[in-house]
Amino acid sequence: MIKFTLRCQSGHEFEGWFRDNAAFEDQAGKGVLTCPVCGDVRIAKSIMAPAVRTSENAAAARAEQRARMKAFMQQLRAAHEHVEKNFENVGERFAEEARAIHYGEKEQRDIFGQTTLEEAQSLHDEGIGFGFLPPLPKADA
């Protein structure tokens, strides 16, 4: 796995993990990578320094990575719980509802739901603020 520092056209930087450079190029070419801040699908690699691990610190690095992943998953679960408890689920009508709220056609309220990448890009282009919440992996039973 390779960790790349990525940047959207708006200048937001974030990290992404890929099997190899070809996997990044394939996903970026298909427009399936999105900025977690603004939803932009125009993503490029940013300048970065390589991280080289020696065999001496590989075990410590794996332990650190596991701890960071555990903390991230706890934060992601908490975010999901907060949204599901406090926001209205509008399902696949998300883009329609977000537009109606933005343009004052419906009452202001917190919503969540699903939309296509094309609709997300359209919302972004219209200046309608929203965020992406990564899905939770299925928990082992």
C-alpha positions, 0 to 999 in steps of 0.5 A: 500500500502507498499513502499519497498526499492528495489535493483538490482543485480548491487546495484542500489536502488529504491522504489516500491509500492505494495499492499502487500508483496505477490504482490511484491513476485509475480512480482519479481518471474515473472521477471516483476520488472526492475531496472530504472537505468540498466534494470536488472530484478533480484530485491530484497528488500533492508534493510529498516526502517518502516515508521509509520504514526500516525492519527495526521500527516496522513492528512499532509502526504497525502498532501505531497504525493500528492504534490510529485506525482504532481511534479513527474508527471510534471517531467515525462511529461517533460521527455516524451516531450523532448524525443518525440521532440528530439529523433527518434521513432523507434517503435518496432525496438528499440533493433535492432536499438540500437544494430546497433548504438552500433556496428557502423552499423548505425549512432549515434543518439538518439532513443526511442521505445519499446522492450520486457523485454527479449530484454532489458535484452539482450541489458543490457547483451551486454553492450548497454546503454539505459533507461526506461521511465515509461509510462504516465497515461491516463489524465482525460478528 
